[in-house]
Amino acid sequence: MHLDDGRIQALLHGELTADDVERSSRHVETCPSCQARVESARREEREIFAALRALDAPLPARTASDVEAEARRAEPARRTVRIVWRVAASLLVLFGAAGVAYALPGSPLREAFQRWLESPPPPVELPAVGADDPAGGVAVRPEGRFTVRFEAPQPGDTVWVRVVDDSLLAARADAEASFVSVPRGIVIRSTAPNLYRVTVPEASTDVRIEAGSRVVAVVRRGVLEVDGVAAPGGEAAISLAP
């Protein structure tokens, strides 16, 4: 089970027993989702403390001359704001005219806009990560059919797939690898044999694990199937070798 917010705060503030600290720390080391949440809690705490320190700082002494000088410096910015408002008003008029053109029957503007909506987003390259990277991989929220594809798998490549009670799908590599986000999926590349770990939300509708063009595992509604057979315990180690 994942750490809840209360346990994460207790872990950060030293409020757990020694046994609880050991168990929680072991879980965080192997769970990308909890690692991300612990790091987010640390970052938020640092930001809050920084804001409190800024509030404690004394206000600088200001004279009438200082206020007058600041007003003179701010005048160009006020002129810029006035220009921006004029441009915004012009754009509103332009958009209104475009809306009228879009509503006309047989409008080419409507057809162009529809083609733009239906075009898939371009692939997004995510940073390469490895065993020393604190992020440890990538986590996404799968919707509908989702594919995790290992492109050009190497001999010796293995993926450990596990179904978890979480809303995010997480992919992790022990050695250096790259993760590319594509429509409804992730493409993972590595130039050397690797051990991958993929955790899949049990509520996923249809998640497919592919090695090249082969489907090696499927997760539907919490059931992990390898070669058409349900994996006991919802987890399995699968060879990706071609």
N, C-alpha and C positions, 0 to 999 in steps of 0.2 A: 504494500500500500504506500501511496505517496505521503509526504509530510504535509500537514495542513499549515495554515498561516500561523496559528498559535505556537505549534512546535518549532517552526522556523525561527520565530522571534525568540522563543526560549533558548534555542540552540545558539543564536547570535549573542545573547545576553548572559550566557552561562547560568541559566536557571534550570538545567536538567541534571539528573543524577549522572554519575560516571557511566553506568551501564547504558542509560538512554543516549548519552552523548556518543558512545561507541557505536551503538546500533544505528543512530541517525546519520552519523558521519559515513559509515559503511554504505548506507543506502544512497546518500548524496553522491558518493564516488562513482556509483554504477548507474545513476538515473539522470539522463540529460535534462529531463523536465524539472526535477527538483534542483539540479545544479543551477539552471537558469533562474528559478524562483529565489534561491538563496542569494545569488549574485544581485538580482534586482532589489531584494530587501536591503542588502548591504549598501547598494548605490543610493537608494532612497534615504537611508539613514544618514549617509554622508552629506547629501544635499540638505537635509533638514538641519543638521548640526551647523553646516556652513551658513545657512540662512539665519540661524539663531545668533551665531557669532557676529554676523553683519548687523543685526538689530542691536547688539550690545555695544557697538562702536559709537563713540560720541559724535554728535553732529558738528561739522566744521563751522567756525565763526564766519558770518557773512555780513558784509557792509552794503550800504546803498550803492556804492560804486560797483561792487561785484554783481548785484542784481541788474544794474543798467548794462554792464558789459555782456552778461548772459542774454539779455533781451536783444542786444544788437547781433550777437552770434546766432540767435534763433530765428532772426528775420528771414534769411535765405530758406530755411526749412519750411517756414510758413508759406512762403511764395511757392515752394515745390508742392506743398499740400494743395494749394489752390489750383495749380496746374493739373495735378492728378485728378481732382474732382471734375475739372472741365473735360479731361480725357474720358473719365468714367461715364459722364453724362452723354458724351458723343457715342461711346460704345453701346450704351443702353438704347439709343436711337437706332444704331446700326443693327443690334440684335433684334429689335422690334420689327425692323424691315425684313430681316432674314426670316423671322417667324411667320410673317405674312406670306413670303415666298414659299416657305416650306409647306404651308397649308394649302396652296393652290393644287388642284388636281393635275397629275402628271408632272409634278415639279421635279427637275433634275437634282435639286438640292436635297429632296427627300430620299431619292435613290442613293446619292453619294453618302448621306448620313447613315443609311441602313447598311451599306457596304462597310463603312467604318466600324459600326457596332458589331458586325459579324466576323470581322477579321480578328484572328487570335493574337494575343499579346506576344511580343518577341521573347525568346529565351533570355533568362537573367542568370549570369554567371555568379555564383556565390563563392566567397573566398575559400582557398584550399585550407584544409584543416588536417591535423594529425593527432597523435597521442599526446603531444605537448600543448595542444591548443586548448585553452580553458573552455571554449564553447563545445568542443568535442564533436561537432557535426552540425546538423540543421534540424529544426523542428517546424512543422507546418500543420495546418488544419485541413485534413482531407475532406472533400465534399463529393458525393456521388462516386463514380468510378475513378479510382486513383491508381497510378502506376509508379512503382519504384523499379527503375531499370538500371541494371549494371551493364554498362557499355563495354564491349570487348573484355569479358572476364578473363583473368589469368589462371593458369593451372595452379591449384592450391588455394584459390579464393574460396572463402566460406562466409556465409551470412547466418547469423543467429537471429531468428524471428521470434518475437514474443508478443502475445496479446495482453494489453494492460488496460486498467481502468483510468483512462486519461482522455482528454479531448484533442491532444496533439500527436501526430505521427513524428517520431524522431529517428534519424538515421545517423550512424556514427561509424568512424573508421579508426582502426588502431594505428595504421600507417597513413602517410600522406595521400590525400585524395581530393578530388574536386566535386562539387555538388552544383548542378545546373537546374534551375527551376524552369519547367516547361508547362504549357497548359495541362492541367489535371495530372501532374506528375513531377517526379524528380529523376534526373539522369546522373548517375554516379560513375566517375572515371578514375582509374588508377593505373599506373604503369608498372606496378610491382605487385606480387601476391599480397593479399590483405585479408584481415578479419573484420567483418562488418557486423554491426548490431542494429537491428531495426525493431522498434517497438510500435505496435499498431493499436489504435483505440478499439476497444471491443464493440463500440457502436458504429464502426465503419461499415458502410453499405457494401463496398466492393473494392478491396485493395489487392492489387496483383504485384507479385515480386517476379521480375523477369531477369534472366541472364542472357543478354543479347536478344534474340527473338524468341527464346523459350520461356514459357510461364512455369516457374518452379514452385510457386506457392500462391495460395489465395486466402484472403481473410474476409469472411462475410458474417456480420452480426456476431462477432466474438468467436467464431469457429475458424481455426487455422487448418487448412487442408494442404497436404503435400502429396503430389501425384494422385489426387482424388481421395486421399485417406485422411481423416481427422487426426491431427497430432495430439497425443495425450498431454494434458496440462496446458494446452494452448501455446506451446513453444517447441522449436525444433532447430537443429543445426543443419544447414543445407549447403551442399557443395555447389559452387557456381562454375566449376570447370567445364569447358565445352566438351 
